[in-house]
Amino acid sequence: MKGTVDFDSIREDFPILGTKTTNDRPLVYLDSAATSQKPRKVINAVSRFYRTCNANPHRGSYKISEAATEAYEKSKKKAARLINAGAWEEIVYTRNTTESINLVAQTWADENIGKGDHILISEMEHHSNLVPWLMLAHRKGAVLDYIRLNGSRTGLDEGSMEEQMAKSPKLVSITQCSNVLGAIVDVKKVARRAHERGAKVLVDGAQSVPHMSVDVREIGADFLAFSAHKMLGPSGVGVLWGRRELLEQMPPFLGGGQMIRSVEFQDFTTTELPWKFEAGTANIEGAVGFGAALDYLRKIGMDRIREHDVMLTKYALEGMSRLKGVEAFGPGLDRLDSKAGVVSFEIAGAHPHDVATIFDGEGVAIRAGHHCAMPLVVQILGKPALARMSFYLYNNAQDVDAGIAAIEKVKRTFKLK
Ligand SMILES: Cc1ncc(COP(=O)(O)O)c(C=O)c1O
């Protein structure tokens, strides 16, 4: 298959995919939007770090501490290259996307957003890109506005975007890809409109950066947040990229060791980027593992990963469209260019939690719930919960077949037509 990943050989790099799960079934993992599996190269990099150079970076003047410092910084250089950041010093490591967004909310936004100011997000945000802004709005007396979804709930409503932009928000914080609908947002266009109105732009890249080429300079973002664990890396490492001039102006986030230049009994000064935002001992082994994940992704190529996602998504949507009573949400087969490998679905007559349990009995891991996007799932789509399959580079057509077969099993179990 020209241009696509040789996924069969890729699967062998992921030890967990060779294991058995419920009812002694081989594991079929269709929950990568929640977290990704890890290749041997990542597992080995973490283990090697512990075995050969475990030390606290920056603090020691001995060989293995220097090696740890180098490994930590090298990981940031790889993250910077992935998103075409201006400099690796613009890469701040946090715990996850959630913390990256909260960092901006509690530093830049806390200083720049006041009573009556508008903050603009969309109706399809993950709670991570919604609750921090609600908290800020409540704290400051600011107003949180929403860009509405279009009528088919496949993307943003252009008219609503224009209407909201006319209020000249101070900040537009927008997902590049919905973890429920799989809808890919043209964030370049959103950023252009926001900048014309004088707003700063934060892009939630939790679902996009792991799956496609994202170039922060090309999209014109001011901040980008994403998580290592969704892109083959360890948990506990998140990225906040910000434009250097903004990061330099911002007050620190957490106070403590590492983030200071000097401390007196009644005062302190902060150190240079990115350390100013990284108080305390970092998740060094996580950063090292993330570096290995970035090498792995780079070798395959983000464009090829995107092609592979599209191939699997198309196959899944086609399979589901042949089944009666099954509805998939978000962009469909006619909009694959703006659809990520995330397929939320409903089987009429079966509760999503029962669906996930029956899938599990077949060895197929999927997620059911509100997917941390309650306003979207409950208020906009009007569902208590949805089942969701999501794909990554190690999935193949047989995994999708297993998902489709599990849907058929649900229908048989509940005697659905
Ligand atoms: C779109 C989106 N934003 C933010 C997050 C939060 O990521 P994390 O849990 O790594 O902080 C997620 C997680 O699923 C997500 O899908």
The ligand as an SDF file (V2000), in Angstrom:
LIG
                    3D

 16 16  0  0  0  0  0  0  0  0999 V2000
   -8.6880   17.2240   23.1510 C   0  0  0  0  0  0  0  0  0  0  0  0
   -8.0580   16.9180   24.4690 C   0  0  0  0  0  0  0  0  0  0  0  0
   -7.5680   17.9150   25.2070 N   0  0  0  0  0  0  0  0  0  0  0  0
   -6.9810   17.7100   26.3880 C   0  0  0  0  0  0  0  0  0  0  0  0
   -6.8590   16.4440   26.9010 C   0  0  0  0  0  0  0  0  0  0  0  0
   -6.2200   16.2430   28.2320 C   0  0  0  0  0  0  0  0  0  0  0  0
   -5.0360   15.5260   28.1100 O   0  0  0  0  0  0  0  0  0  0  0  0
   -4.2800   15.0480   29.4230 P   0  0  0  0  0  0  0  0  0  0  0  0
   -5.2080   14.1340   30.1380 O   0  0  0  0  0  0  0  0  0  0  0  0
   -3.0680   14.3510   28.9010 O   0  0  0  0  0  0  0  0  0  0  0  0
   -3.9760   16.2630   30.2130 O   0  0  0  0  0  0  0  0  0  0  0  0
   -7.3620   15.3640   26.1840 C   0  0  0  0  0  0  0  0  0  0  0  0
   -7.2910   13.9930   26.7220 C   0  0  0  0  0  0  0  0  0  0  0  0
   -7.9360   13.0880   26.2850 O   0  0  0  0  0  0  0  0  0  0  0  0
   -7.9670   15.6100   24.9320 C   0  0  0  0  0  0  0  0  0  0  0  0
   -8.4670   14.6110   24.1940 O   0  0  0  0  0  0  0  0  0  0  0  0
  1  2  1  0
  2  3  1  0
  2 15  2  0
  3  4  2  0
  4  5  1  0
  5  6  1  0
  5 12  2  0
  6  7  1  0
  7  8  1  0
  8  9  2  0
  8 10  1  0
  8 11  1  0
 12 13  1  0
 12 15  1  0
 13 14  2  0
 15 16  1  0
M  END
$$$$
